[in-house]
Amino acid sequence: MREPLRHQVAAAVLAQAALLGGLAVTVGLAPRGWYAGGAYAAAGAVALLWAARRSGRRSLGAADRITVVRALLTGGVLALAVGGGPVWPLVGLASLALVLDLVDGAVARSGGTESGFGAAFDMETDALLIMVLSAFVSLSLGVWVLAIGLMRYVFGAAALVAPWLRAPLPPSRARKAVAALQGVTLVVAASGVLPPTVSTVVVAVALAALVWSFGRDVLGLWGARRRRVRASVTQRT
């Protein structure tokens, strides 16, 4: 029998606290990092409980639990980004989160447990990590880098005004590749292994690819909307 959802979420909050404590002991974590990590854990717990119960989930499956681990790692990245300290643990946690992004989807597909909730949980976890990384990199390369992290949220806000943007998108390898490129590029830029000029160019290329990907999806959704409208008009006549 699976563990109840509330117990799983409570365990995740405790695991987040343990991760923050481990970071504080090993690499150091300023109070503001604790505050950011704690607020993130509390807000994430509430959001996860609400979304899971809204979708009828009473427990998290194997793939969801992997996504929870990714969310916890993102909380660690956030705490380090806000609290300062050495860059290498931030890069390490972010890199592990990106690697695990390849795992949770594969586990869901292999076990036949794919769901709308799992897909949304995965996507929002990705978006949060990219937002945190883009904010961190923007401190060294400029505020324009925030566009990478904000684009997903701007698209979501636009969908509230234009419902046709909420239509499902067809699977796309190019979309997945561009999304993966953002994380890898931001981690490399955050690590500082590249000269600032090179990092700027690399991140700018990643942003251009993201603009292209979102633009292509918006045009595709607009075309689908027009086809639905024409079909509706034809049926009425």
N, C-alpha and C positions, 0 to 999 in steps of 0.2 A: 504493500500500500504506500502510495506517495505521501510525502510529508506535506501538511497543509501549507497553503500559500503564505499565510501570515508568519508561520514559523520560518519559511525559507527567506522571506524578506527581512525578518528580524536577524537571522543569521548573516545575511548580506550586510546589514548595518554594522553588526559586530565585526565582520571581516574588514569593512572599510576602516573602522576605528583601529583595528589591529595593524592594518597597512600604514595608516598615518602614524601610529606609535612606532612602528618599525623604522619608518623614514626619519622620525624625530631622533631616534636613538642612533641610527647609523650615519645619516648624512646631515641631520639638523633640519628643523622645520620651525620657522618663525610663527608666532601666535596667529598672524593673519592667514597663514597657510592652514592651520588647524581650523580656524573659523570657516574658511572657504570650503575645506574638505567636509567639515561637519554639516554645513548648510547644504552642500551638494548631496550628502548621504540622506539627510532628512527629506529634502525635496524629491530625490529620486525614489525613496521608499514610498512616499505618498503617491507619486505619479505611477509607479509600477503597480501598486495595489489597485488604484483606480482603473488603470487600463486593463489589467488582468481580469478583474471582476466584471468590468463592462463587456469584455469579450466572452465571459462565461468560464474563464479559467479558474480552477480550484487549486491548481498546483503547476509548478514550472517543470517542463520536460528537460531532457538532457541538453538539447541545443539551447534552450532558454537559459539554463544554468551557465553555459559557456559565455553567453552574452552578458550575464550578470557579472562574470569575472572580468570581462572587457570593460563593463561599466565601472567596476571597482578600480581597475587600472587607470581609467580616465579620471576618476576622483583623485588618485594619487598624482597624476600629471597636473591636474588643476591646483592641488595643494602646493606642489613644488613650483609651479609657474607663479603663483601668488606669493608664496612664502620665501622665494629666493633660494639660494644655495647652489651647489654644483649642478651643471647641466646634465652630466652623464646619467644620473638616475632617472631624470625626466625622459631623456632619449630612450633609455632602456625600457621603461614602463610603456611608453608610447609604441615602441617597436613591437613589444610583446602583444599589445592590444591589436596592432595591425595584423600580426601573424595569426592570432586567434580569430580574426575576422574571416579567415579562410576555412576555419574549422566548424563554426556553429552552423553555417548554411549546409556544409557537407554532411554534418551529423543529422540535421533535420531531413535532408533529402534521402539519406541512406536508411533512416528509420521510418520514413513515410509520415513524418510529423510536421510537415510544412503547414504554416497557418498564416492568416493575416496578422494576428497578434505578434507572432514570432518575427515576421518580416518587418513590421513597424518598429518593434523593439530593437531589432538589428540596425535599422536605418537611423533611428534616433540616437542610438549609441554611437554610430559612426559620425553623425552630424555633431554631436557634443565634443568628441575627440578632435575633430577638424576645427571646430570653433575655438577650443582651448589652444590648440597648436598655432592657429593663425593669429590669435591674440598675442601669444608669446613671441612669435617671430616678428610681428609688427613692431615690437619694441626696438628691434635692431634694424629692420629694413624699411619701416614706414607704415603709416596707418592704412595704406592701400591694400596691404595683405589681408586685412580684415574682410575684404570682399569675398575671399575664398570661404571663410567660415559663415558669413552672413547670407550667402546666396541661397542656401537651402531654406533658411527662415524667411527670406524675402519672397521666395516662391510660395511657401506655405501661406504667408499673409495675403499674397495676391490671389491664391485659390479661395480665400474666404470671400473675396469680392467677385471673383469670376469662377463660378462653380465648374465650368468646363475644364479648368485646370486640374480638377480632382479625378478626372477620368483615368482609368488604368493605362499604364504605358506598356507597350510590348517589350519583351526581353531584349536586351541589347548588350553585346559584348563590349562595344565601344563605350557605352555609359559606365559599365563596371570598370573598364580599364582607366577611364578618366578619373573616376572616383578614387580608385586605388592610387593613382598618380599623385593626388592631392596629399594623402597621408604620407607617402614616401618622401615627397619633395619637402614637405614641411618639417619632417623629422630630420632630414639631412640639413636643412637650413638652420634648424634649432641647434643642431650639434656643433655648428661653427667650424666644421672641417673644410668648408669651402671659403674662399675669399669673399668678402661682402658683395663685390661686383658680380661675381659668378653666381652667388646665391640669389641676388636680385633678378638676374636673367632667368635662372632656372625656375624660380617661383612665379615670375611673370609669364613664362611659357605655360606653367601649370594652370594659372588663372585664365589665360587665353583659351586653353583647352576646356576648362570648366564652363566658360561663357559660351563656347561653341556647343557643348553638350546640352546645356540648359536651353539655349536658343533653338537647337534642333528639336528638342522635346516639346517646347512651346509651340513651334510651328506645326509639329505633328499633331498635337492636341487640337490646335486651331483648325487644321484641315479635317480632322475627324469630326469636329463640331459642325463644320459647314456641310459635311456629307450627311450627318444626321438631320440637319435642318432641311436640306434638299429632299431627303427621303421622306421626311414628315410632310412636307408640302406636296410631294408627288402622291402620297397616299390619300391626302385630303381631296386632291383634285381628281 
